[in-house]
Structure formats: C-alpha cells, structure tokens
Amino acid sequence: MGLMDRLRDAFGRPPAKEVAKKRLQLILKYDRAGLPPNAVEAVKEAILKALEEFPFIDTSGVNIHITESENTKGKIEIEVPVRNN
Amino acid sequence: MADKVVCITSGKGGVGKSTVTANVATALAMKGYKVVAIDADIGLRNLDLVLGLENRIVYDIVHVVEGVVPPEKALVKDKRTKNLYLLPAAQTKDKSAVKPEDLVKIVEELRDKFDFIFIDSPAGIEEGFKTAVTPADTIIVVANPEMASIRDADRVVGLCEAMQKPEPKLVINRLDPKKVARGDMLDVEDVLQVLSLDLLGVVPEDKNMVSYINRGEPAVLFEDSVAGKELRNIAERLLGKEIPIPKWTYSEGFLEKLKRLFGSE
C-alpha cells in the first residue's frame, strides 16, 4: 500500500474489520434463511407495486427485513404503515 | 468421559483442522490420556505429516473398513508421545470408501480402549464431512478470522444442527494480534458476534508453525511456542478446566501508528 492509501485508510474510511463484520452479518442472514442476496429487494418491489392501488397506505414507509424464525429457515417481515389522514 | 469422541471440522480447507487435531491430541496424550486421532480425509492424507508419522504407516482406515485388519492393527504408534495413536486415511481411495456407518463401527470398537478419539474431518460439506461428524459427541469448528472461513463455519454449524448434533464449539485459529490492532482483521469479539458459538480457544499466528509442521513436530511439544501454549489450553478446556481465553487485543501506540503510516511495513 502506498502512503496515500494508508493516509486515506487512517483518516477517511472505516477499518477493514468493521467492513468485514457488517458484510458477514448481512451474508449470514441470507445464508441462514437460504435466500439469494437480492431476495428482499425483489419481494419489496413486488409488494410496493401491489400496494400502490391502496391510497390509505403510505408506501414510502414500507419496511421489509429478514428475521430468524423458530419453525422455518427464515422469515421475511413486512411492515405496512397506514396513512395518518 | 461422555464427550470422548471429538470431530474437528471447518467447511473451508486450509484453516488448520489437522494442526489443531494433531496438537490437541498430542497435548492430551502428554498428560497421560490414551488418545487416538483418526484421519477421515480419505484420499488427501495429511494428519500423518503434522505428527511426523508418514513413514510408519502400514495399514489405513480403508483396510479396516474392507476387513483386511482390525482397527487396532492399523493404528500407528506416535514416535515421541506415549499413549498417542494415529489411524491414517487412505491416500489412494476417495471419500466414498468410508461411509458414516463404517466410521461409527470403527469408533465403537475403539471407544473402550481410549480416553479420547479425535476425528480430523475433510474440508467441504459433502459425504466425507457427514461421515466424520456422525460418530462425534463433541464437534469443534476451526475458523480463521477471515470472511470466507467464517461464512463456511456458519454453514457447517447449520448442517450439524440439521444432523441433530450438539452445537459445535469454536476455535479461532491464526489470529494475528498486530492486524487486529490495526483494525485490519476481525477480532475475537467480532467473530463471536457473527457466529455466536461457545469459544473453546483462540490460537494466535505463530511464525514458527511452518517449521513445526515441516519437521513433523506438533507445536504443543515446545514450551516457548505461542500457538502451542494456546493449543495446550484448548486440551485443558476439553478436560473441563476453566482457563480464561486471552482476547489478543492491544492498542497500537501513537508512535506505532505513525510508523505504520509513513514507514515501510
């Protein structure tokens, strides 16, 4: 590594081990659920499309994530907020 | 002892399964326990090299499975540590030559004659891995603090669970405290946060390890080996002793940091 690379690592970027940990945590979530890495994005897209026709749903607030599950390999949880007005 | 059959596995190859097996088995034999180490990596025999026993092999595990000799007849007695025996893998056959039920039978025949039976698993998660894990009471997963190794270790843990085996214990091998201090390498806490397993030990990087293996002399034989000391501690913890595990973190001083930034290292 050259001096510029080392300076950039020292002052700008997060340490490599933090990057590794974050990446691993995400990878293992998908591995454990037996899902391909783009699964959640694909599901989210389909759900948002389906929800568009309901004006009382705030599609910008839809939250979707993988969690662990007792009975199945994994669980995809979706939060669908209803508009306030 | 209920947990006398210990399988050492990892998913990824080259992380130190055979080194950990040879050293922990040697350490227990040095303490007077009667130990046998089974090389279950059929076709890719390696454990004999770490123990320096490659010239003494007459029969191997496939001869035992084929009924050519009983298991005791195939055992190679270690040349320096009393009470230590090796059941070598075959070098010419492939993984399918030993089925899970074959290894279960061999282990059953040896069980009453030994205090500990170690099984050095092949890399991978296929048939050979399943054969190695099947007879085990205790499973040790060896992982390096490195992305591919940790991901593979997690896969292995999932497969052990699916096989209804007890949750594996973790050995972190080749942790480099200098790289950890620089923030380049995952530290012990990071690995535990990702894998959440019981930690059995942490073996630090040891510059002498290559020469120990080249000479066929396990590191635990050397009082001054840093890795050897932690490998002996792993053996003690298998015996139920509570020995604290060093975290291997030290903070880089300001001068060290400067030196690293502007120096050549």
Interface residues (C-beta under 8 A of the other chain):
Chain A: L3 R6 L7 A10 P15 A16 K17 E18 A20 K21 R23 L24 Q25 I27 L28 D31 R32
Chain B: M147 I150 R151 D154 R155 G158 V180 R182 G183 D184 M185 L186 D187 D190 Q193 V194 K257 R260 L261 F262
